[in-house]
Structure formats: C-alpha cells, structure tokens
Amino acid sequence: EKLLEELVTNHEHSSGPQFTEQGLLPQLEPEVGVPVRLPNFKQYGARWEGVSVVPVSNQRAASLRYRIAGHKLTVYVYDAARLPVRATLQERVVRNEPVYVGSRHGVSIAATERSNGVGYAIATDLNKDESAELIASIY
C-alpha cells in the first residue's frame, strides 16, 4: 500500500524532469539497477517530456514523463525484485500478457514485469482499461 501511495504522490506532485535528452537514459541504469528504455507510446499519441530518478521505498526508480491527449502519464522503471508493485493490484490479461491494475485517490495504476527482472508501472488519470492497454504495450 505504502509503495503505491509513493508512486501516486510522485505522479501528482513531481517537479519538472531532471533530463529531457533520450540519449541520457542508459546513464540512469547504475542508479536504478535495471536497463532504462523508453517505451514507445506513439500509437497512442503520447509525447515524452523527460525523466527523473525518484526514491521509492528506499529504492530508486526512473520516472518517465509523458503527455497523452492532455493527460499526465508517469511510467516508472524499476527492479521488480526490490519493489513488489504488483502485490496489491488485481491481475488481468491484456494481449496475452499478465498486467496488474488498481487505483488510488483517482489515479489509475497499472504494472507489469518482464523476464529480465525489469518492472514497469504507470500512474495516470486515464481509466484502468486504458492504463492496462498502455502497460501491456511495453516490451
């Protein structure tokens, strides 16, 4: 629960991104502990705004910022073994991929994990179905 609260709080109250150059993403990997790749949301009309490294439950996560149809979208990239984001979310299957969804304080949260141990979570004011679709598109 506390973990999800931190993600939502960061999404709602974060300041501007630390970096706006996509070429700097690989430099964040030592700090975050996993490869940091930029998800491609162009098919949804999303525009990337930048990235920051944020503290989450005594760990670090990359916080990627997007705008999608006027909505703020935060994608977190983290070590799934250290941050069990999916633990308190409900599982569903989208495009044959298990994804985990929920909401806190009007913010939709969706999460997934990839076989390389990288976790992804989305926080947005889009609805749960839209969040689940976005998170399932990350690979």
N, C-alpha and C positions, 0 to 999 in steps of 0.2 A: 504493500500500500504506500509506504513512505517513498519508495522508488518512483512510483507513478506520479505521486504528488510533486516530486522534484522535477520530473520531465515536463509536467504541465506548467509549473511555476516558471521554469526556464523559458518555455514556449511563449507564455503570456507576457513576461517581464524582461526579456533579454534586451540588451542594447544592440547596437549595430555589430556586424560581423568583424572578426579580427582580420580576416583575409578575404579578398574578393578575386584573387587570381587562382584559377583552377589548377595551374601548374604547381602550386604550393601544397596541394593535398598530400602527396607522398611524404612530405616532411613532417606531417602530423602523426604518422604511423608509430614512431617510437613513443610518443606521448600517450596515444590512445591504446596501443598494444595490438592492433589489428590493421590490416590494409584498409585505407580510406579511399573509396571510389565514389565518384559522383553518379548517383542513379539518373537514368535518362527518363525524364517525365515529359519530353517534348510532345508526345502524342496526346497529352492531357493539357497542353498549353501552359505548362509551368515554366517560370523564369527563375533561374538560380540567382541568388543575391549575395551569397558568401558563406563563410564557415567560421566557427569559433570552436575552441576546446572548452568544455564545461565540466565542472565537478558533478558527479552523480554517485551518491552513496559511497564516498571515499574512493571512487574510481574516476576515470576520465573518459569522456565520450566526445566524438566530433559532433557538432551541431550544425547541420547544413540547412541553410535558409532558402526557401522558395516562395514565390507568389504564384497562385493558381486561381485565375478568374476572380481576382480581388481578395482572395483568402490567403492568410498566412499559413505556411506549411513548414514544419520543422522535421527534419529527418535526422535521427540520432544513429551513429555508427559506433559500436562498442564491442567489447569482448563478452560474448554471450555466456561464457563460463563464470564470469565475475559479476555480471548484472542480470539476474533472472527476471527480466521484464515480463516475459510471457506467463509467469507463475500465477498471477491474479487476473488474467484475461481469459475470455472464452474462446475456445478453439472453433474454427470453421475452415472449410476448404474452399479455396478460390483458384481456379485453373489448375486443379490437381495439386495445389500447394497448401500445406497447413499454415494458416495465419491465425493470429490471436488478436481479438478486438475487445474494446471496452470504452468507457468514457469516465471522465472526472470533471466536475464543475463545467459542464457544457463543452468540454474539449474531447474530441474523439481520439482514441489511441489505437494503433494497430502495430503489431510486431511480428517479426519472423526471424528465423535463424538459418544460416547457410551452413553447408557441410564443413566449411573451413573455419568454423567457430565464430564467424562474424555475425553479430546481432544487428538488426535494423529495427527501429521503432519510428513511428510517425505520430506527431501531435498536430491537430488541426481542428478548425471549426466546421469542416466538411462532415457529412454524416458517416456512420460506421461502415455502410456499404461502399462508399467512395474511398474511405481510408483503407478498407480491406483490399479493394481493387488496386490502389496505389502500392501498397506494401507487397502484394503478390507480383507486381511487375518488376520488382528489384531482383536481379540475379547476376 
